[in-house]
Amino acid sequence: MRMKGRVALVTGAASGIGRAIAEAFAREGARVGVADVDAAGARTVAEAITASGGSALAVSMDVTREDQVTQGVDALVAHFGGVDVLVSNAGVQHIAAVVDCSFEAWRRLLAIHLDGAFLTTRACMRHMVAAGKGGCLLYMGSVHSVEASPLKAPYVAAKHGILGLARAVAKEGAPHGIWSNVIAPGFVRTPLVEKQIPEQARDLGISEQEVVKNVMLKNTVDGEFTTLDDVAQLAVFLASFPSRALTGQSVVVSHGWHMQ
């Protein structure tokens, strides 16, 4: 029960990595705000956590909307009495060459990843500072926070930006006992990645099997996808780390795709 007594907000928690982290936090004793633009999906996850003996609150939240973020975080704090951990996880992907990428697609992706990370960080930090108990801010980066791939310029730019935000927050938050880190997974077979496979096959003119083997997993040491549990267990470790020594860092979990 490494997170017993802690209150955590996880965005993009209706499915995929966000859901896995929310469930792992609940198993470790945290009370969890399950936040997602998919309100019905958030309720489903919150109900599943509660049915398993955990404590969760569904929070309807579009992370690009300042009003929804503020209201959602305030509701979480009112319900559970505070917020100790944020996992900024909400994200999307867009596959296109730079010359073919629309400005609308660029702006939408950066808004969800970067605006969403900023707005949720600011809202949670305000409560953490006011409470005087410190807190933990975790950001869902990617190997693309430190590497680049073709056809993903908006995503790569956003994930690099996440790393910069986390490092700035680590320095600003330190006097208040707040620490921050980035989780940087390789490819995890989520619905987001499943959608990319046929898109990349189309754009690269190769089969879906070749996309998996020769594009996504080409640079891993064992040709394996990172799992949801790999990422969730790292989130628990970082959120429950016993000191402030580990802050402003990116921890890559990618089967050796990127080594730093």
C-alpha positions in Angstrom: 0.0 0.0 0.0 2.7 2.5 -1.1 0.1 5.2 -1.8 -2.2 4.8 1.1 -3.8 8.1 2.1 -2.7 9.9 -1.1 -5.1 11.5 -3.6 -4.2 11.2 -7.2 -5.6 12.7 -10.4 -5.0 10.8 -13.6 -6.0 12.4 -16.9 -6.9 10.3 -20.0 -7.8 7.6 -17.5 -10.8 6.1 -19.3 -8.6 3.6 -21.2 -5.1 2.5 -22.0 -2.1 3.7 -20.0 -4.2 6.1 -17.9 -6.6 3.4 -16.8 -3.8 1.1 -15.9 -2.1 3.8 -13.8 -5.4 4.7 -12.1 -6.1 1.1 -11.2 -2.5 0.5 -10.0 -2.7 3.6 -7.8 -6.0 2.4 -6.3 -4.5 -1.0 -5.6 -1.7 0.7 -3.7 -4.2 2.6 -1.5 -4.6 5.9 -3.3 -8.0 7.6 -3.8 -8.1 8.3 -7.5 -9.7 11.0 -9.7 -10.4 9.3 -13.0 -10.4 12.2 -15.5 -11.3 12.0 -19.1 -13.1 13.8 -21.9 -15.1 10.6 -22.2 -17.3 11.1 -19.2 -19.0 7.7 -19.5 -15.6 5.9 -19.8 -14.4 7.7 -16.7 -17.4 6.6 -14.8 -16.9 3.0 -15.9 -13.3 3.0 -14.6 -14.2 4.7 -11.4 -17.0 2.2 -10.8 -14.7 -0.7 -11.5 -12.2 0.6 -9.0 -14.8 1.1 -6.4 -16.3 -2.4 -7.0 -12.8 -3.8 -6.4 -12.6 -2.2 -3.0 -10.8 1.0 -4.0 -11.9 4.6 -3.9 -12.4 6.7 -7.0 -14.2 9.7 -8.4 -15.1 10.1 -12.1 -14.1 13.6 -13.4 -15.4 14.8 -16.8 -12.5 16.9 -18.1 -11.4 18.2 -21.5 -7.8 19.1 -20.6 -7.7 21.9 -23.2 -10.5 23.8 -21.4 -9.3 26.0 -18.6 -12.7 26.1 -17.0 -13.2 22.3 -17.0 -9.7 21.7 -15.6 -10.2 24.2 -12.8 -13.6 22.8 -12.0 -12.5 19.2 -12.1 -9.5 19.7 -9.8 -11.6 21.7 -7.4 -14.2 18.9 -7.4 -11.6 16.3 -6.6 -10.2 18.4 -3.8 -13.6 19.0 -2.4 -14.5 15.3 -2.5 -11.2 13.8 -1.2 -9.8 16.8 0.8 -6.8 17.5 -1.4 -4.6 16.4 -4.2 -1.1 14.8 -3.8 -0.3 13.4 -7.2 -1.1 14.4 -10.8 -0.5 12.1 -13.7 -0.8 14.2 -16.9 -1.5 11.5 -19.4 -4.2 12.6 -21.8 -2.9 12.5 -25.4 -3.6 11.8 -29.0 -1.5 11.0 -32.1 -1.5 12.3 -35.6 0.4 10.6 -38.5 1.4 12.8 -41.3 4.5 14.2 -43.1 5.2 17.8 -42.1 4.4 19.0 -45.6 0.9 17.3 -45.4 0.1 18.2 -41.8 -2.6 20.7 -41.3 -2.2 23.6 -38.9 -5.5 22.5 -37.3 -4.1 19.0 -36.6 -0.8 20.5 -35.2 -2.7 22.9 -32.9 -5.1 20.2 -31.6 -2.3 17.8 -30.7 -0.2 20.4 -29.0 -3.2 21.7 -27.1 -4.1 18.3 -25.7 -0.5 17.4 -24.7 1.0 20.8 -23.7 -1.9 23.0 -22.9 -3.4 20.1 -21.0 -0.2 19.5 -19.0 0.1 23.1 -18.2 -3.5 23.6 -17.1 -3.6 20.5 -14.9 -0.2 21.3 -13.4 -1.2 24.8 -12.5 -4.5 23.8 -11.0 -2.9 21.0 -8.9 0.1 23.0 -7.9 -2.1 25.8 -6.6 -3.8 23.4 -4.2 -0.5 21.7 -3.3 1.2 25.0 -2.4 -1.9 26.1 -0.4 -2.0 22.9 1.5 1.7 23.0 2.3 2.2 19.2 2.0 4.1 19.0 -1.2 3.1 16.7 -4.0 4.2 14.8 -7.1 3.6 15.7 -10.7 4.1 13.0 -13.3 4.0 13.5 -17.1 3.4 10.9 -19.7 6.2 11.6 -22.1 7.6 9.0 -24.6 10.8 7.8 -26.2 9.7 10.7 -28.5 10.6 13.1 -25.7 14.3 12.2 -26.5 14.1 10.7 -30.0 12.4 11.6 -33.2 10.5 9.6 -35.8 9.2 10.5 -39.3 5.5 11.3 -39.8 5.1 12.5 -36.1 6.3 16.0 -36.0 3.5 17.4 -33.7 3.8 14.5 -31.3 7.6 14.6 -31.1 7.5 18.4 -30.6 4.8 18.0 -27.8 6.7 15.2 -26.0 9.9 17.2 -26.1 7.9 20.1 -24.6 6.6 17.9 -21.8 10.1 17.2 -20.7 10.9 20.9 -20.6 7.8 21.7 -18.6 8.5 18.9 -16.1 12.0 20.2 -15.5 10.8 23.8 -15.0 8.2 22.6 -12.6 10.8 20.6 -10.7 12.7 23.8 -10.0 9.7 25.9 -9.2 8.1 23.3 -7.1 11.1 22.3 -5.0 10.7 25.1 -2.3 7.1 23.7 -1.8 8.1 20.1 -1.5 6.8 19.3 -5.0 8.7 17.1 -7.4 8.1 16.1 -11.0 9.3 13.5 -13.4 8.5 12.2 -16.9 7.6 8.6 -17.8 8.9 7.9 -21.3 7.5 4.6 -22.6 8.3 3.0 -25.9 5.5 1.6 -27.9 2.6 0.2 -25.7 -0.1 -1.6 -27.5 -2.9 0.7 -26.6 -5.8 1.8 -28.8 -3.7 4.8 -29.8 -0.9 2.6 -31.1 -3.3 0.1 -32.7 -4.6 3.0 -34.7 -1.1 4.0 -35.8 -0.2 0.6 -37.3 -2.5 0.8 -40.4 -1.9 4.5 -40.7 1.9 4.0 -40.9 1.5 1.0 -43.2 -0.5 3.2 -45.6 1.9 6.1 -45.5 5.1 4.1 -45.7 3.8 1.6 -48.2 4.5 -1.5 -46.2 2.5 -4.2 -44.4 1.2 -3.8 -40.9 3.4 -6.7 -39.7 6.4 -4.7 -41.1 5.3 -1.6 -39.3 5.4 -3.5 -36.0 8.7 -5.4 -36.6 10.7 -2.9 -38.6 9.4 0.5 -37.5 7.9 0.3 -34.0 10.1 -2.4 -32.4 13.1 -2.2 -34.7 15.4 -0.6 -32.1 14.3 -2.5 -29.0 16.7 -5.2 -27.7 14.1 -8.0 -27.8 11.4 -7.0 -30.3 8.8 -6.6 -27.5 6.2 -4.0 -26.8 6.3 -2.2 -23.5 3.3 -3.3 -21.4 0.6 -1.3 -19.6 1.8 -2.9 -16.3 5.4 -1.8 -17.0 4.3 1.8 -17.2 1.8 1.6 -14.3 4.4 0.1 -12.0 6.9 2.8 -12.9 4.2 5.4 -12.1 3.7 3.9 -8.7 7.4 3.8 -8.0 7.9 7.5 -9.0 4.8 8.7 -7.1 5.9 6.9 -3.9 9.6 7.6 -4.1 10.7 8.3 -0.5 12.7 11.4 -1.1 13.0 14.4 -3.4 16.3 13.2 -4.8 14.5 11.9 -8.0 13.1 15.0 -9.7 13.3 16.7 -13.1 14.1 13.3 -14.7 12.8 11.3 -17.6 12.7 7.6 -17.0 12.6 5.6 -20.2 10.8 2.3 -20.2 11.3 1.0 -23.8 13.0 -2.4 -24.0 16.2 -0.6 -24.7 15.0 1.4 -27.7 16.5 4.5 -26.1 19.3 4.2 -23.5 20.4 7.3 -21.5 
